[in-house]
Amino acid sequence: METTTLSFIGNLGAGELIILSILFIPAVFWIWALIDLLTSKFSNSIEKLIWLIAIIFIPVLGAILYLMIGRRQKRRDSPL
């Protein structure tokens, strides 16, 4: 009896792919939020520090909240 595997992804089964996607997708959001925060300018440095603490200590929820709410708090420089 043959088992069904996906040979084009290193012989991973469906269960392994689901587990990898559950771990990979939140990690992508966390890295995206962290990079966006660190490269952004805020009018108040305390807000940036609070978001940094939230992203680091509450990884998935902090990153999602930052991407939804915190990005609106960034300083917008008007083009000349």
N, C-alpha and C positions, 0 to 999 in steps of 0.2 A: 504494500500500500504506500503510495507516494504522499508526501506532505506538501502543502502549497507554501512556497516561499517566493519572495521577490528577489530574483537573482541579480537584477540590475542595481539593487541597493545593498549589496554585500550579503545576500542570503538572509535578510531580516524578515521575520514574520510580521503579521499584522499587529500582534501584541507589542512587539518591540518598537514598531513604528509609532504606535499610539503613545507609548511611554516616552519615546524620544521627543515627540511633538509636544507633549505636556510639559516637558522640561525645557525645550528649546524656545518655544514661543514666549513664555514669561521672561526668559533670559534676554531675548532680543529687546523686549519692551524696557527692561531694566537698564541695559546698556544704552539704548537710544535716549531714555530720559536722563541718564547721568551725563552723557556727552552733551546733550542739548542744554542742560542746566549749567555745566561748567563752561561752555562757550558763550553763554548768554550774558547780557548786562541787565541788571535790575536797578531800578531807581533807589531801592532800599536794600542794603547788603544783608540786613537781618532776614528779609524774605528769602533771599537766596540761601542763607544758612539753614533756615527752617526747612526749605524744600530739600536741601542736601541731607539733612538728618532724617527726614521722612523717607527719602528714596533709599538710604542706606539701611535704616533700621526696620522699615516695613517694605521690603523689596518689591513685591508685586503690586500691592495696593498703593504704595507711595508712588511708584512709577506711573501707574495708570492715572492716579489723581493729578500728578504733575502734568502729564500730557494733556489731560482734559481741562484743568483749571490753571495750573501754574504758568503755562506758556502764554496765557493772556496777560500775566502780570509783568512780562518783560518790558524793558524800556524800548520804545520804538523811536528810532532816530528818523526824522523827516528828511527825505532826499532834497538836495539843493536845486 
